[in-house]
């Protein structure tokens, strides 16, 4: 995937939930972006087109609450109940889009009554 395609996917995901996407840093090959959900909760995205590294993380009160990462083509999940774990089985290995990650994030936030 190219950087422009990734950013387009972020913009589409943010608009679905009527949030503003903030680009925190951007180079020729990488982007770091954030969608703020509340004063203490945000979702951060990172993508590097050369290395194929992708990181999606739900942050709350400066701690990772949930996440999905792809390093070297291999995806894993950081489950909500144990975010320091690396789940490389089942759906943890699925390649997902920023929009799909936001869908998962909002399911968690609603279930846990965080929003």
N, CA, C and O atoms as a Tinker XYZ file with bonds, in Angstrom:
   460  protein
     1  N      0.840000   -1.172000    0.000000    73     2
     2  CA     0.000000    0.000000    0.000000    64     1     3
     3  C      0.892000    1.244000    0.000000    63     2     4     5
     4  O      1.967000    1.260000    0.600000    81     3
     5  N      0.431000    2.254000   -0.669000    73     3     6
     6  CA     1.143000    3.527000   -0.737000    64     5     7
     7  C      0.661000    4.446000    0.387000    63     6     8     9
     8  O     -0.449000    4.301000    0.899000    81     7
     9  N      1.512000    5.382000    0.752000    73     7    10
    10  CA     1.222000    6.315000    1.831000    64     9    11
    11  C     -0.066000    7.100000    1.573000    63    10    12    13
    12  O     -0.886000    7.259000    2.478000    81    11
    13  N     -0.243000    7.583000    0.360000    73    11    14
    14  CA    -1.448000    8.358000    0.024000    64    13    15
    15  C     -2.714000    7.523000    0.218000    63    14    16    17
    16  O     -3.730000    8.045000    0.676000    81    15
    17  N     -2.666000    6.241000   -0.122000    73    15    18
    18  CA    -3.821000    5.360000    0.065000    64    17    19
    19  C     -4.137000    5.179000    1.547000    63    18    20    21
    20  O     -5.301000    5.173000    1.946000    81    19
    21  N     -3.081000    5.031000    2.365000    73    19    22
    22  CA    -3.278000    4.875000    3.795000    64    21    23
    23  C     -3.937000    6.127000    4.384000    63    22    24    25
    24  O     -4.894000    6.024000    5.152000    81    23
    25  N     -3.427000    7.297000    4.025000    73    23    26
    26  CA    -3.990000    8.554000    4.536000    64    25    27
    27  C     -5.444000    8.709000    4.082000    63    26    28    29
    28  O     -6.288000    9.175000    4.848000    81    27
    29  N     -5.728000    8.327000    2.861000    73    27    30
    30  CA    -7.110000    8.375000    2.363000    64    29    31
    31  C     -8.010000    7.474000    3.204000    63    30    32    33
    32  O     -9.141000    7.844000    3.519000    81    31
    33  N     -7.510000    6.287000    3.571000    73    31    34
    34  CA    -8.267000    5.380000    4.436000    64    33    35
    35  C     -8.508000    5.961000    5.819000    63    34    36    37
    36  O     -9.574000    5.764000    6.402000    81    35
    37  N     -7.513000    6.681000    6.352000    73    35    38
    38  CA    -7.678000    7.352000    7.642000    64    37    39
    39  C     -8.754000    8.426000    7.574000    63    38    40    41
    40  O     -9.596000    8.538000    8.465000    81    39
    41  N     -8.714000    9.218000    6.497000    73    39    42
    42  CA    -9.701000   10.282000    6.334000    64    41    43
    43  C    -11.110000    9.712000    6.218000    63    42    44    45
    44  O    -12.054000   10.268000    6.779000    81    43
    45  N    -11.253000    8.621000    5.502000    73    43    46
    46  CA   -12.556000    7.974000    5.349000    64    45    47
    47  C    -13.053000    7.461000    6.704000    63    46    48    49
    48  O    -14.224000    7.628000    7.043000    81    47
    49  N    -12.158000    6.837000    7.474000    73    47    50
    50  CA   -12.531000    6.309000    8.790000    64    49    51
    51  C    -12.948000    7.436000    9.728000    63    50    52    53
    52  O    -13.952000    7.317000   10.430000    81    51
    53  N    -12.195000    8.519000    9.746000    73    51    54
    54  CA   -12.507000    9.653000   10.622000    64    53    55
    55  C    -13.852000   10.260000   10.254000    63    54    56    57
    56  O    -14.645000   10.593000   11.135000    81    55
    57  N    -14.114000   10.407000    8.964000    73    55    58
    58  CA   -15.372000   11.020000    8.537000    64    57    59
    59  C    -16.571000   10.135000    8.856000    63    58    60    61
    60  O    -17.666000   10.644000    9.096000    81    59
    61  N    -16.379000    8.824000    8.862000    73    59    62
    62  CA   -17.470000    7.904000    9.206000    64    61    63
    63  C    -17.980000    8.193000   10.614000    63    62    64    65
    64  O    -19.181000    8.128000   10.874000    81    63
    65  N    -17.074000    8.508000   11.505000    73    63    66
    66  CA   -17.433000    8.778000   12.898000    64    65    67
    67  C    -17.483000   10.280000   13.216000    63    66    68    69
    68  O    -17.614000   10.673000   14.376000    81    67
    69  N    -17.379000   11.097000   12.191000    73    67    70
    70  CA   -17.446000   12.557000   12.309000    64    69    71
    71  C    -16.376000   13.087000   13.279000    63    70    72    73
    72  O    -16.644000   13.948000   14.116000    81    71
    73  N    -15.182000   12.556000   13.142000    73    71    74
    74  CA   -14.042000   13.027000   13.908000    64    73    75
    75  C    -13.048000   13.689000   12.978000    63    74    76    77
    76  O    -13.027000   13.441000   11.772000    81    75
    77  N    -12.233000   14.532000   13.564000    73    75    78
    78  CA   -11.195000   15.210000   12.797000    64    77    79
    79  C     -9.901000   14.413000   12.909000    63    78    80    81
    80  O     -9.488000   14.021000   14.000000    81    79
    81  N     -9.284000   14.187000   11.783000    73    79    82
    82  CA    -7.998000   13.505000   11.722000    64    81    83
    83  C     -6.893000   14.551000   11.826000    63    82    84    85
    84  O     -6.887000   15.531000   11.082000    81    83
    85  N     -5.970000   14.343000   12.739000    73    83    86
    86  CA    -4.810000   15.225000   12.871000    64    85    87
    87  C     -3.565000   14.466000   12.423000    63    86    88    89
    88  O     -3.246000   13.409000   12.966000    81    87
    89  N     -2.873000   15.003000   11.445000    73    87    90
    90  CA    -1.590000   14.429000   11.028000    64    89    91
    91  C     -0.539000   15.006000   11.972000    63    90    92    93
    92  O     -0.308000   16.215000   11.984000    81    91
    93  N      0.095000   14.148000   12.756000    73    91    94
    94  CA     1.093000   14.589000   13.730000    64    93    95
    95  C      2.472000   14.719000   13.095000    63    94    96    97
    96  O      3.241000   15.621000   13.429000    81    95
    97  N      2.773000   13.807000   12.177000    73    95    98
    98  CA     4.068000   13.833000   11.484000    64    97    99
    99  C      3.909000   13.106000   10.159000    63    98   100   101
   100  O      3.191000   12.112000   10.059000    81    99
   101  N      4.591000   13.620000    9.146000    73    99   102
   102  CA     4.525000   12.986000    7.834000    64   101   103
   103  C      5.854000   13.196000    7.128000    63   102   104   105
   104  O      6.396000   14.301000    7.103000    81   103
   105  N      6.374000   12.101000    6.548000    73   103   106
   106  CA     7.573000   12.158000    5.728000    64   105   107
   107  C      7.212000   11.588000    4.361000    63   106   108   109
   108  O      6.044000   11.322000    4.076000    81   107
   109  N      8.197000   11.408000    3.542000    73   107   110
   110  CA     7.971000   10.825000    2.218000    64   109   111
   111  C      7.449000    9.394000    2.306000    63   110   112   113
   112  O      6.729000    8.939000    1.418000    81   111
   113  N      7.815000    8.675000    3.390000    73   111   114
   114  CA     7.455000    7.264000    3.512000    64   113   115
   115  C      6.580000    6.900000    4.700000    63   114   116   117
   116  O      6.117000    5.763000    4.789000    81   115
   117  N      6.340000    7.835000    5.615000    73   115   118
   118  CA     5.624000    7.479000    6.837000    64   117   119
   119  C      4.669000    8.572000    7.276000    63   118   120   121
   120  O      4.813000    9.743000    6.925000    81   119
   121  N      3.687000    8.143000    8.060000    73   119   122
   122  CA     2.736000    9.093000    8.642000    64   121   123
   123  C      2.361000    8.611000   10.042000    63   122   124   125
   124  O      2.241000    7.413000   10.299000    81   123
   125  N      2.180000    9.580000   10.935000    73   123   126
   126  CA     1.661000    9.339000   12.276000    64   125   127
   127  C      0.482000   10.283000   12.434000    63   126   128   129
   128  O      0.615000   11.492000   12.248000    81   127
   129  N     -0.681000    9.723000   12.781000    73   127   130
   130  CA    -1.908000   10.518000   12.844000    64   129   131
   131  C     -2.713000   10.139000   14.079000    63   130   132   133
   132  O     -2.494000    9.095000   14.694000    81   131
   133  N     -3.653000   11.019000   14.424000    73   131   134
   134  CA    -4.442000   10.803000   15.636000    64   133   135
   135  C     -5.874000   11.269000   15.410000    63   134   136   137
   136  O     -6.142000   12.248000   14.714000    81   135
   137  N     -6.777000   10.522000   16.029000    73   135   138
   138  CA    -8.180000   10.911000   16.118000    64   137   139
   139  C     -8.514000   10.978000   17.599000    63   138   140   141
   140  O     -8.464000    9.969000   18.303000    81   139
   141  N     -8.855000   12.172000   18.068000    73   139   142
   142  CA    -9.207000   12.348000   19.475000    64   141   143
   143  C    -10.684000   12.060000   19.659000    63   142   144   145
   144  O    -11.535000   12.611000   18.963000    81   143
   145  N    -10.970000   11.185000   20.611000    73   143   146
   146  CA   -12.340000   10.773000   20.883000    64   145   147
   147  C    -12.907000   11.540000   22.068000    63   146   148   149
   148  O    -14.065000   11.958000   22.055000    81   147
   149  N    -12.092000   11.716000   23.078000    73   147   150
   150  CA   -12.482000   12.512000   24.245000    64   149   151
   151  C    -11.221000   13.154000   24.808000    63   150   152   153
   152  O    -10.142000   13.039000   24.227000    81   151
   153  N    -11.365000   13.824000   25.930000    73   151   154
   154  CA   -10.215000   14.486000   26.538000    64   153   155
   155  C     -9.101000   13.498000   26.880000    63   154   156   157
   156  O     -7.924000   13.848000   26.804000    81   155
   157  N     -9.459000   12.273000   27.254000    73   155   158
   158  CA    -8.483000   11.286000   27.697000    64   157   159
   159  C     -8.309000   10.091000   26.775000    63   158   160   161
   160  O     -7.461000    9.234000   27.025000    81   159
   161  N     -9.099000   10.022000   25.716000    73   159   162
   162  CA    -9.080000    8.840000   24.842000    64   161   163
   163  C     -8.840000    9.271000   23.401000    63   162   164   165
   164  O     -9.488000   10.188000   22.897000    81   163
   165  N     -7.895000    8.592000   22.744000    73   163   166
   166  CA    -7.639000    8.850000   21.333000    64   165   167
   167  C     -7.148000    7.589000   20.660000    63   166   168   169
   168  O     -6.739000    6.630000   21.314000    81   167
   169  N     -7.195000    7.609000   19.341000    73   167   170
   170  CA    -6.676000    6.510000   18.535000    64   169   171
   171  C     -5.518000    7.071000   17.722000    63   170   172   173
   172  O     -5.636000    8.106000   17.066000    81   171
   173  N     -4.404000    6.363000   17.784000    73   171   174
   174  CA    -3.237000    6.802000   17.035000    64   173   175
   175  C     -2.913000    5.766000   15.960000    63   174   176   177
   176  O     -3.035000    4.560000   16.175000    81   175
   177  N     -2.497000    6.271000   14.800000    73   175   178
   178  CA    -2.176000    5.434000   13.646000    64   177   179
   179  C     -0.763000    5.753000   13.180000    63   178   180   181
   180  O     -0.340000    6.909000   13.182000    81   179
   181  N     -0.042000    4.711000   12.780000    73   179   182
   182  CA     1.293000    4.894000   12.203000    64   181   183
   183  C      1.404000    3.946000   11.018000    63   182   184   185
   184  O      0.956000    2.801000   11.071000    81   183
   185  N      2.010000    4.447000    9.949000    73   183   186
   186  CA     2.227000    3.610000    8.765000    64   185   187
   187  C      3.533000    4.022000    8.108000    63   186   188   189
   188  O      3.813000    5.209000    7.943000    81   187
   189  N      4.334000    3.020000    7.732000    73   187   190
   190  CA     5.579000    3.258000    6.994000    64   189   191
   191  C      5.523000    2.386000    5.742000    63   190   192   193
   192  O      5.540000    1.158000    5.828000    81   191
   193  N      5.456000    3.028000    4.584000    73   191   194
   194  CA     5.244000    2.280000    3.343000    64   193   195
   195  C      6.447000    1.443000    2.929000    63   194   196   197
   196  O      6.262000    0.416000    2.276000    81   195
   197  N      7.660000    1.829000    3.273000    73   195   198
   198  CA     8.851000    1.062000    2.883000    64   197   199
   199  C      8.998000   -0.210000    3.707000    63   198   200   201
   200  O      9.263000   -1.280000    3.159000    81   199
   201  N      8.825000   -0.096000    5.031000    73   199   202
   202  CA     9.011000   -1.261000    5.903000    64   201   203
   203  C      7.742000   -2.106000    6.024000    63   202   204   205
   204  O      7.792000   -3.259000    6.451000    81   203
   205  N      6.608000   -1.521000    5.643000    73   203   206
   206  CA     5.343000   -2.235000    5.784000    64   205   207
   207  C      4.838000   -2.266000    7.218000    63   206   208   209
   208  O      3.946000   -3.047000    7.549000    81   207
   209  N      5.403000   -1.424000    8.064000    73   207   210
   210  CA     4.983000   -1.369000    9.463000    64   209   211
   211  C      3.699000   -0.554000    9.592000    63   210   212   213
   212  O      3.590000    0.549000    9.058000    81   211
   213  N      2.734000   -1.119000   10.309000    73   211   214
   214  CA     1.466000   -0.458000   10.566000    64   213   215
   215  C      1.142000   -0.642000   12.038000    63   214   216   217
   216  O      1.251000   -1.748000   12.568000    81   215
   217  N      0.744000    0.436000   12.701000    73   215   218
   218  CA     0.350000    0.364000   14.105000    64   217   219
   219  C     -0.938000    1.144000   14.290000    63   218   220   221
   220  O     -1.065000    2.288000   13.852000    81   219
   221  N     -1.889000    0.499000   14.949000    73   219   222
   222  CA    -3.127000    1.151000   15.351000    64   221   223
   223  C     -3.216000    0.973000   16.863000    63   222   224   225
   224  O     -3.061000   -0.144000   17.355000    81   223
   225  N     -3.460000    2.035000   17.601000    73   223   226
   226  CA    -3.538000    1.897000   19.049000    64   225   227
   227  C     -4.625000    2.788000   19.632000    63   226   228   229
   228  O     -4.723000    3.971000   19.306000    81   227
   229  N     -5.433000    2.200000   20.495000    73   227   230
   230  CA    -6.405000    2.932000   21.280000    64   229   231
   231  C     -5.717000    3.298000   22.585000    63   230   232   233
   232  O     -5.283000    2.427000   23.339000    81   231
   233  N     -5.622000    4.597000   22.843000    73   231   234
   234  CA    -4.962000    5.092000   24.049000    64   233   235
   235  C     -5.997000    5.702000   24.986000    63   234   236   237
   236  O     -6.944000    6.358000   24.552000    81   235
   237  N     -5.797000    5.473000   26.272000    73   235   238
   238  CA    -6.647000    6.087000   27.286000    64   237   239
   239  C     -5.825000    6.406000   28.513000    63   238   240   241
   240  O     -5.145000    5.538000   29.060000    81   239
   241  N     -5.888000    7.632000   28.940000    73   239   242
   242  CA    -5.158000    8.072000   30.114000    64   241   243
   243  C     -3.669000    7.730000   29.998000    63   242   244   245
   244  O     -3.030000    7.289000   30.954000    81   243
   245  N     -3.141000    7.954000   28.777000    73   243   246
   246  CA    -1.716000    7.753000   28.439000    64   245   247
   247  C     -1.261000    6.299000   28.512000    63   246   248   249
   248  O     -0.068000    6.029000   28.643000    81   247
   249  N     -2.208000    5.359000   28.427000    73   247   250
   250  CA    -1.897000    3.933000   28.406000    64   249   251
   251  C     -2.528000    3.285000   27.186000    63   250   252   253
   252  O     -3.606000    3.680000   26.744000    81   251
   253  N     -1.840000    2.281000   26.646000    73   251   254
   254  CA    -2.447000    1.518000   25.557000    64   253   255
   255  C     -3.566000    0.683000   26.143000    63   254   256   257
   256  O     -3.372000   -0.052000   27.111000    81   255
   257  N     -4.751000    0.807000   25.538000    73   255   258
   258  CA    -5.909000    0.021000   25.952000    64   257   259
   259  C     -6.151000   -1.156000   25.015000    63   258   260   261
   260  O     -6.662000   -2.197000   25.429000    81   259
   261  N     -5.779000   -0.980000   23.747000    73   259   262
   262  CA    -6.040000   -1.986000   22.712000    64   261   263
   263  C     -5.205000   -1.610000   21.508000    63   262   264   265
   264  O     -4.918000   -0.432000   21.298000    81   263
   265  N     -4.807000   -2.594000   20.712000    73   263   266
   266  CA    -4.061000   -2.250000   19.520000    64   265   267
   267  C     -3.919000   -3.394000   18.547000    63   266   268   269
   268  O     -4.188000   -4.555000   18.857000    81   267
   269  N     -3.487000   -3.024000   17.363000    73   267   270
   270  CA    -3.146000   -3.987000   16.311000    64   269   271
   271  C     -1.914000   -3.471000   15.602000    63   270   272   273
   272  O     -1.815000   -2.285000   15.284000    81   271
   273  N     -0.970000   -4.372000   15.354000    73   271   274
   274  CA     0.294000   -4.011000   14.719000    64   273   275
   275  C      0.627000   -4.988000   13.609000    63   274   276   277
   276  O      0.257000   -6.162000   13.648000    81   275
   277  N      1.335000   -4.473000   12.621000    73   275   278
   278  CA     1.884000   -5.307000   11.550000    64   277   279
   279  C      3.356000   -4.956000   11.400000    63   278   280   281
   280  O      3.713000   -3.816000   11.102000    81   279
   281  N      4.195000   -5.948000   11.611000    73   279   282
   282  CA     5.634000   -5.765000   11.453000    64   281   283
   283  C      6.127000   -6.878000   10.529000    63   282   284   285
   284  O      5.931000   -8.061000   10.806000    81   283
   285  N      6.760000   -6.488000    9.445000    73   283   286
   286  CA     7.270000   -7.478000    8.504000    64   285   287
   287  C      6.198000   -8.344000    7.871000    63   286   288   289
   288  O      6.457000   -9.491000    7.507000    81   287
   289  N      4.975000   -7.792000    7.735000    73   287   290
   290  CA     3.885000   -8.531000    7.111000    64   289   291
   291  C      3.088000   -9.395000    8.060000    63   290   292   293
   292  O      2.099000  -10.004000    7.654000    81   291
   293  N      3.503000   -9.463000    9.337000    73   291   294
   294  CA     2.812000  -10.299000   10.326000    64   293   295
   295  C      2.023000   -9.431000   11.302000    63   294   296   297
   296  O      2.584000   -8.596000   12.011000    81   295
   297  N      0.710000   -9.649000   11.320000    73   295   298
   298  CA    -0.168000   -8.887000   12.199000    64   297   299
   299  C     -0.307000   -9.572000   13.548000    63   298   300   301
   300  O     -0.250000  -10.798000   13.642000    81   299
   301  N     -0.490000   -8.772000   14.592000    73   299   302
   302  CA    -0.867000   -9.286000   15.907000    64   301   303
   303  C     -1.744000   -8.240000   16.594000    63   302   304   305
   304  O     -1.810000   -7.078000   16.191000    81   303
   305  N     -2.407000   -8.705000   17.642000    73   303   306
   306  CA    -3.350000   -7.850000   18.363000    64   305   307
   307  C     -2.898000   -7.725000   19.808000    63   306   308   309
   308  O     -2.332000   -8.654000   20.384000    81   307
   309  N     -3.160000   -6.552000   20.385000    73   307   310
   310  CA    -2.968000   -6.309000   21.813000    64   309   311
   311  C     -4.378000   -6.260000   22.413000    63   310   312   313
   312  O     -5.046000   -5.229000   22.327000    81   311
   313  N     -4.839000   -7.364000   23.022000    73   311   314
   314  CA    -6.231000   -7.433000   23.485000    64   313   315
   315  C     -6.555000   -6.392000   24.551000    63   314   316   317
   316  O     -5.679000   -5.987000   25.316000    81   315
   317  N     -7.809000   -5.964000   24.600000    73   315   318
   318  CA    -8.238000   -4.944000   25.554000    64   317   319
   319  C     -7.988000   -5.389000   26.993000    63   318   320   321
   320  O     -7.522000   -4.597000   27.812000    81   319
   321  N     -8.294000   -6.646000   27.308000    73   319   322
   322  CA    -8.166000   -7.092000   28.695000    64   321   323
   323  C     -6.711000   -7.282000   29.139000    63   322   324   325
   324  O     -6.429000   -7.258000   30.337000    81   323
   325  N     -5.779000   -7.473000   28.186000    73   323   326
   326  CA    -4.349000   -7.601000   28.504000    64   325   327
   327  C     -3.566000   -6.925000   27.372000    63   326   328   329
   328  O     -2.980000   -7.615000   26.538000    81   327
   329  N     -3.548000   -5.590000   27.328000    73   327   330
   330  CA    -2.965000   -4.896000   26.178000    64   329   331
   331  C     -1.459000   -5.064000   25.999000    63   330   332   333
   332  O     -0.926000   -4.738000   24.939000    81   331
   333  N     -0.770000   -5.565000   27.015000    73   331   334
   334  CA     0.665000   -5.803000   26.841000    64   333   335
   335  C      0.953000   -7.133000   26.139000    63   334   336   337
   336  O      2.087000   -7.382000   25.732000    81   335
   337  N     -0.060000   -7.982000   25.997000    73   335   338
   338  CA     0.090000   -9.254000   25.287000    64   337   339
   339  C      0.135000   -9.048000   23.778000    63   338   340   341
   340  O     -0.294000   -8.017000   23.259000    81   339
   341  N      0.666000  -10.055000   23.088000    73   339   342
   342  CA     0.709000  -10.084000   21.626000    64   341   343
   343  C     -0.059000  -11.325000   21.177000    63   342   344   345
   344  O      0.455000  -12.440000   21.272000    81   343
   345  N     -1.267000  -11.142000   20.696000    73   343   346
   346  CA    -2.090000  -12.251000   20.216000    64   345   347
   347  C     -1.831000  -12.441000   18.722000    63   346   348   349
   348  O     -2.291000  -11.657000   17.891000    81   347
   349  N     -1.094000  -13.487000   18.404000    73   347   350
   350  CA    -0.765000  -13.806000   17.005000    64   349   351
   351  C     -1.554000  -15.007000   16.526000    63   350   352   353
   352  O     -1.077000  -15.769000   15.684000    81   351
   353  N     -2.762000  -15.186000   17.056000    73   351   354
   354  CA    -3.602000  -16.302000   16.643000    64   353   355
   355  C     -4.972000  -15.784000   16.237000    63   354   356   357
   356  O     -5.328000  -14.642000   16.525000    81   355
   357  N     -5.723000  -16.624000   15.575000    73   355   358
   358  CA    -7.095000  -16.274000   15.208000    64   357   359
   359  C     -7.201000  -14.950000   14.495000    63   358   360   361
   360  O     -6.438000  -14.674000   13.570000    81   359
   361  N     -8.156000  -14.117000   14.924000    73   359   362
   362  CA    -8.368000  -12.852000   14.233000    64   361   363
   363  C     -7.262000  -11.844000   14.537000    63   362   364   365
   364  O     -7.215000  -10.791000   13.901000    81   363
   365  N     -6.382000  -12.125000   15.476000    73   363   366
   366  CA    -5.241000  -11.252000   15.745000    64   365   367
   367  C     -4.286000  -11.146000   14.571000    63   366   368   369
   368  O     -3.500000  -10.203000   14.482000    81   367
   369  N     -4.357000  -12.117000   13.670000    73   367   370
   370  CA    -3.472000  -12.125000   12.500000    64   369   371
   371  C     -4.088000  -11.463000   11.276000    63   370   372   373
   372  O     -3.447000  -11.359000   10.231000    81   371
   373  N     -5.342000  -11.011000   11.409000    73   371   374
   374  CA    -6.037000  -10.419000   10.263000    64   373   375
   375  C     -5.504000   -9.033000    9.918000    63   374   376   377
   376  O     -5.268000   -8.207000   10.800000    81   375
   377  N     -5.320000   -8.795000    8.640000    73   375   378
   378  CA    -4.973000   -7.475000    8.117000    64   377   379
   379  C     -6.250000   -6.646000    8.136000    63   378   380   381
   380  O     -7.230000   -7.008000    7.483000    81   379
   381  N     -6.253000   -5.529000    8.881000    73   379   382
   382  CA    -7.461000   -4.705000    8.936000    64   381   383
   383  C     -7.153000   -3.271000    8.518000    63   382   384   385
   384  O     -6.007000   -2.825000    8.565000    81   383
   385  N     -8.179000   -2.576000    8.116000    73   383   386
   386  CA    -8.067000   -1.187000    7.678000    64   385   387
   387  C     -8.238000   -0.265000    8.885000    63   386   388   389
   388  O     -8.706000   -0.702000    9.936000    81   387
   389  N     -7.863000    1.002000    8.740000    73   387   390
   390  CA    -8.132000    1.954000    9.822000    64   389   391
   391  C     -9.622000    2.025000   10.185000    63   390   392   393
   392  O     -9.972000    2.136000   11.360000    81   391
   393  N    -10.483000    1.961000    9.188000    73   391   394
   394  CA   -11.917000    1.999000    9.463000    64   393   395
   395  C    -12.358000    0.794000   10.287000    63   394   396   397
   396  O    -13.149000    0.936000   11.219000    81   395
   397  N    -11.858000   -0.378000    9.951000    73   395   398
   398  CA   -12.200000   -1.583000   10.720000    64   397   399
   399  C    -11.676000   -1.483000   12.149000    63   398   400   401
   400  O    -12.330000   -1.929000   13.091000    81   399
   401  N    -10.484000   -0.890000   12.304000    73   399   402
   402  CA    -9.950000   -0.717000   13.645000    64   401   403
   403  C    -10.824000    0.249000   14.452000    63   402   404   405
   404  O    -11.082000    0.004000   15.630000    81   403
   405  N    -11.275000    1.328000   13.840000    73   403   406
   406  CA   -12.172000    2.245000   14.549000    64   405   407
   407  C    -13.484000    1.564000   14.916000    63   406   408   409
   408  O    -14.035000    1.817000   15.987000    81   407
   409  N    -13.990000    0.701000   14.038000    73   407   410
   410  CA   -15.210000   -0.058000   14.349000    64   409   411
   411  C    -14.980000   -0.909000   15.599000    63   410   412   413
   412  O    -15.810000   -0.918000   16.508000    81   411
   413  N    -13.848000   -1.625000   15.644000    73   411   414
   414  CA   -13.522000   -2.446000   16.814000    64   413   415
   415  C    -13.388000   -1.570000   18.063000    63   414   416   417
   416  O    -13.877000   -1.915000   19.138000    81   415
   417  N    -12.715000   -0.434000   17.895000    73   415   418
   418  CA   -12.478000    0.481000   19.002000    64   417   419
   419  C    -13.797000    0.970000   19.600000    63   418   420   421
   420  O    -13.961000    0.974000   20.820000    81   419
   421  N    -14.732000    1.378000   18.752000    73   419   422
   422  CA   -15.999000    1.880000   19.273000    64   421   423
   423  C    -16.830000    0.784000   19.918000    63   422   424   425
   424  O    -17.561000    1.053000   20.871000    81   423
   425  N    -16.735000   -0.445000   19.423000    73   423   426
   426  CA   -17.407000   -1.567000   20.093000    64   425   427
   427  C    -16.863000   -1.725000   21.507000    63   426   428   429
   428  O    -17.632000   -1.897000   22.453000    81   427
   429  N    -15.535000   -1.666000   21.657000    73   427   430
   430  CA   -14.904000   -1.796000   22.975000    64   429   431
   431  C    -15.305000   -0.636000   23.879000    63   430   432   433
   432  O    -15.709000   -0.851000   25.022000    81   431
   433  N    -15.196000    0.593000   23.374000    73   431   434
   434  CA   -15.508000    1.763000   24.186000    64   433   435
   435  C    -16.949000    1.758000   24.672000    63   434   436   437
   436  O    -17.218000    2.125000   25.816000    81   435
   437  N    -17.877000    1.347000   23.817000    73   435   438
   438  CA   -19.279000    1.268000   24.215000    64   437   439
   439  C    -19.502000    0.140000   25.214000    63   438   440   441
   440  O    -20.186000    0.327000   26.220000    81   439
   441  N    -18.932000   -1.022000   24.945000    73   439   442
   442  CA   -19.083000   -2.184000   25.841000    64   441   443
   443  C    -18.541000   -1.866000   27.226000    63   442   444   445
   444  O    -19.146000   -2.231000   28.234000    81   443
   445  N    -17.394000   -1.183000   27.277000    73   443   446
   446  CA   -16.741000   -0.876000   28.548000    64   445   447
   447  C    -17.260000    0.419000   29.175000    63   446   448   449
   448  O    -16.786000    0.843000   30.229000    81   447
   449  N    -18.247000    1.045000   28.508000    73   447   450
   450  CA   -18.863000    2.301000   28.987000    64   449   451
   451  C    -17.821000    3.399000   29.194000    63   450   452   453
   452  O    -17.851000    4.133000   30.182000    81   451
   453  N    -16.898000    3.489000   28.235000    73   451   454
   454  CA   -15.876000    4.537000   28.264000    64   453   455
   455  C    -16.293000    5.761000   27.464000    63   454   456   457
   456  O    -15.660000    6.812000   27.557000    81   455
   457  N    -17.351000    5.628000   26.682000    73   455   458
   458  CA   -17.939000    6.785000   25.972000    64   457   459
   459  C    -19.449000    6.676000   26.087000    63   458   460
   460  O    -20.171000    7.530000   25.573000    81   459
